[in-house]
Amino acid sequence: MATWSNLNLQDSASPLMEQLNFFHDHSMMILTMITTLVAYIMTMLLFNKYTNRFLLHGQMIEIIWTILPAIVLMFIALPSLRLLYLMDEINEPIITLKTIGHQWYWSYEYSDFMNLEFDSYMIPTNELELNGFRLLDVDNRIVLPMNNQIRILVSAADVLHSWTVPALGVKIDATPGRLNQTNFLINRPGLYFGQCSEICGANHSFMPIVLESVPTNFFIKWVSSNN
């Protein structure tokens, strides 16, 4: 989860988020180089006392500063497109989780199991345990097995919502009357927090998401006890 003064992206808990982190660092490195170069040129121009009185046009420099940005954009665009297609790819999911956004809570349904569905509400501050996270903890967590492909189907019952878990690199719109889907793989156990990322009304900031990643045998026991 995001902690105090954390200005970077959250640590990745899925291969996709790992790739997104790499792409972010790659893009930032290119932007830093461009900013440094432009700042250097501007500084030299400001403090340079000489002018070239014979300079009327510079075709070569114009060719260079047209082609060079195009090459730089290719270095950003190609990894970006690769990531875009990776995010859309769904490979034989083990489990399907259906989530529906409401004003202002989430409801979940494990489509592969009979009678396994529940609502997930934020725990009010006055009911929170001492070790709980204010405005983030919920009464019913999503439990999912680690190291398995998971498909999530997302919709909404009333207005636009957005189901988001930053550590997994997942952000998908919940649109009334439409079923959106994506997939992810959690590669380590733990608790992962998210929130609705689409302004959906007065209590928009009070519908958090808590996902618990557990080994497969623990998940099977959890399903057995809740079915």
C-alpha positions, 0 to 999 in steps of 0.5 A: 500500500502507499505509505507516507511521502511515497511519491513513486509507484507502489511496489509491484505484486504482479508481472504486469505491474513490474513491467509498468514500473520498468516502462515508467523508469524507461520513460522518465530516463528519456524525459530527464535526458531531453530536459537536461539537453534543452536546459543546456542549450537554452543556458548556452543561448542566453549567455552566449555573446556571439551571433552568426551574421551569415546565418540565414537558414539552417536546413541540416539542423532542422532535419536533425531536430525533426528526425531525432524527436521521431526516433525518441518517440519510437523508443517510448511508443514501442514498449508502450504498445507492447504493454497495452497488448499484454494488458489485454491478453487473457490466458485460460483463467483459473478463476473468474471474479465478478465485481459490481460497483454500487453507491457506495460499496462493492459486491463480489461474486465468485462465478465458478462456485455456488452461493459464494457472493458478498458485499464489501463495505468500508469499516467506519472509523468508530468500529475500526480495530487498533491495527486497522487502516482508516478509510481502507479496511473493509468488512469482507475482503476479496480472497484470491489464490496467488500464482494463478491467472485470474479474470475479473468481470466489472460492472456497475449497478447505478453510476460509473465506478472504477475498480483499481488496485495499484500494486497489481497494475489493475484499473478498470471502469465499472460502467452500468449496462456494460461488462468489462473484463481484464486479468491479472496474476498475483505473484506474492501473498499479502494484502493489497488495497485499492479504491474507486477511481471514478468520482461517483458521488458524495461517498466516492472516497468511502468504497475501498477495495481490499484483496487478500492473496493466499496460497492455493490450498488456503484459498480452497479451505476458504471457499469450502468454509464459505460455500 
